[in-house]
């Protein structure tokens, strides 16, 4: 039996998650860019009422799309295990990080769906509170994803092959993105500026880095799977 069966097909879950999140969470959900924290409750409520149907549709679609992140994490874990051999600590941390990050993607969508479900009868300050809760959970729970990214980087950097499965610069970039999420801790402390949820650093830079990382590492993952399959085929042919 081929130990790498399904991996190439399931690795597409990363690009699917990436495109789906941009369209569902970002475009339909009106989160690219998000509503400014500087808005008062009445102004936020007016915007949610105006875009309620689109937000509901985006959140309803994003919740099932989010499961592709966990599938992507399982594929990464299987590739990592080819390097770990007798110690699977890093692949275990990675897959748990992917699982918890999936919840971080799903649960805030339920809060934003609640906000957009009955905005006409929801008191503006209550609406604002649910909306803020979604963003606090979505952004400030970053440590779960940071754990995942550090495990990925450390594991693939330990590859002792002459030509490693994943290039070193890719590993360092993944870890850099994970560590950079620490800036999100400043988000609840401000209402405007570069560290706010719609700010230059904590939205445009951080989310661009995350989406770029997913694209770059997905390409690296496809190459790693293809190489593992080729090595197995060569070993079987010579054996």
Buried (B, 14 or more C-beta within 10 A) or exposed (E): EEEBEEBBEBBBBBBBBBEBBBBBBBEBBBBBEBBBBEBEBEBBBBBBBEBBEBBBBBBBBBBEBBBBBBBBBBBBBBBBBBBBEEEBEBBBBBBBBBBBBBBBBBBBBBBBBBBBEEBEEBEBEEBBBBBBBBBBBBBBBBBBBBBBBBBBBBBBBEBEEEEBBBBEEBBEBBBEBBBBBEBBBBBBEBEEBBBBBBBEBBBBBBBEBBBEBBEBBBEBBBBBBBBBBEBBEEEEEEE
